[in-house]
């Protein structure tokens, strides 16, 4: 009886975040707050560590630099988006390719809406921080490949029959989408603004894939 009472407590204890996990989470949250306040770019590692309530030396146990911290924060923001895209475009369902394309645009809209501060920083700081710029390219590449496959499977345009042209078309569409949502969230958009832009971009994607009715 005693052993059965103790076992659940051990399981619960094992599932709790470790001290290291909590410190890493504190640094990510601190970076997000500084981004929201517009002071991350000027903040030193010491300031970020103080915001996270850990020592400056401890910071370097988790991240090699503030740029690496920002790259990790970007990865965290786009993870759900990436999983959604991979789930949608990997489904070889010839009966609903238009819906798969529309779902990718909706996922992008949700990403920019829910993580606007981090994504704005990823674009703006990526222009001057090579590590952040490269992370943006890496995240693009993860989503680009299956989207190209979707175009080649179901697209009804000449580009769909050539891998290089299909890749170039998808990259143009992705960059166009990113730029439009970037411009949108820099202001004070409403959900109606977001939905209207999502609809316009969806139409462009569908026409580019030859799937617009």
N, C-alpha and C positions, 0 to 999 in steps of 0.2 A: 504493500500500500504506500509506503513512504517513497519507494522508487518511482511509482507512477505519478506521485505528486511532484517530484523533483524534475522529472524528465521534461514536462512542458516548459518549466522555467528556464531550463538549459537551452531549449530550442529558441525561445523568445530572445534570450540573451545573445545567442549566436547570430540572430537575424538583425540585431541592432547595428546601425552604422558604427564602424570602428572610429577611434579618435582621429586616425588619419583621414578617413572618409569625411568626417565632420569638418576637419580643417580645410580640406580641399573644397568642400561645399561652401564653407565660409568665404574662401577666396573668390570663388565664382560669383557668389552673391554680392560680395563687396565690389567686384568689377562691374557687375550689372548696375549697382546703385550709382557708381561713379560715372558710368556711361549715361545713365538717366539724368544725372546732374550736369552732364557736359564737361566733366573734369577729368575723365580717364586719361586723355592724351597727355595732359600736363602732370598727372600724378606720378610720383616716384614709387618704386617698389616698397619703400618704407611707408609711404602713405597708404598704399593698398593693404599692406600687412597690418597696419594700425587699424584700418577700417574693418578688417577681418578679425581683429583682436588676437593676432598671433605675432610672433617675432619676425623681424626681417630675415633672419637666418632660416627660420622655418619655411618661409615662402619658397626658398630655393630647393627645399626638399621635394616640393610638389611641382614647381614650374621653373624652367630655366630662365625665364624672363617674363616681363609683363606682356610682351608680344605672344609668347606661348600661352599665357593665361587667356588672352583675348581669343586666340585661335581655338582653344578648348571651349570657350564660351560660345563661339560661333558653331562649332561642331554640335554642341548640345542643343542649340536652337534649331538647327536644320535636321536633326536626327529623325524626328517624327515625320517631317516632310519627306525625307529620303525614303523612309520605310513605306509611307503611303504611296509614293510614286512607284517604287519597286513592286509593291503589291498590285497596283493598278495595271501597269504596262507589261508586267510579266504574265498576265492572264491572256492566254492565246484564245480569246473569244471573238471569233470573226463576226459574231452577230451584233456586237456593241462597240466597235472601235471608236465611234464618235463620242460615246459616253466616256471611254477611257481617256480620250484627249481632253474632254471637258473637265474630267476629274483632276487631271494634272494642273490645269489652270486654277481650279478651286483650291487645290492644295497649296499652290504658290500664294494665292490671295490670303489664305489662313495664316501661312507662315509669316508674311510681311505684316499682317494685322496684329498677330499675337506677339511677335518678336521684333517689332519695328526698331527699337533702340539698338539692339545688337546688330541687326542687319544694316542699318544706316551706318553704324561704325565700321562694319566689315567692308563696306564700299568706300567710305571716305578715308579710313585709315589704311585700307589696302593699297591706296594710291602711293603711299609713302613707306609702308612696312612690308618688305618682301615676304615675310613669313605669313602674314595675314592674306596677302594677295595670292600666294601659292595655295593656302588653305581654301580660298574661294574657288580657285581653279579645280582643286581636287574634288570638292563637293559638287561642282558642276559636272565633272567627268563621271561621277558615280551615277548621276541621274541621266546624263546624256546618252550613254550606251544603250540602256533598255528603251529609251524613247526613240532612238534611231531604229531599233529593231521593230518597234511598234509601227513606225512610218513605213519600213520596208515590208512588213507583213500586210498592212491594210491600206497604205496610202494609194491614192489614185492620181498621182502626179508623176511626171518623168523622173524627178529626183529620187523617188522611192526605189528605182531600179538600179541605182548606183550608190555604193556605200559612201564614197567621198562626198558626193552631192547631197546625199541624205544627211550626213553628219553636219555639213555646212548649213543646211537649211534648219536643222534642229538647233544648232548653236545660235543662229540669227534669231530664231523665235525665243529661245531662252533669254538671250541678252535683251531683246526687246521687252520681254515680260518683266525682267528684273528692273530695267530702267523705268518702266511705267509705274510699277509699284513703289519704287524708290521715290519718284517724283510725288506720288500720291501721299505717302506717309510722312513726307517732309512737312506737309502742311497740317491742317486740322480737319481731316476728312471725316465724313459720316459713314455709317454702314451702307447707306444708299450710294454714296460715291464709290465705295469699294465694290459693291455688287454691280454697279453700272460698268466700271472698268473691267471687272471679271467677265462680264457678258461680251464686251467689245473684244477683249483679247481672245476669248473662246472662239468667237466668230473668225478672227484672223487665223488662229491655229487650224480650225476646221477647213477653212478655205485653202490654207497652205498645204494641208494633207489631202485635199480633194474630197473631203467628206462633208462639205456643207450642202444641205439639202435646198 
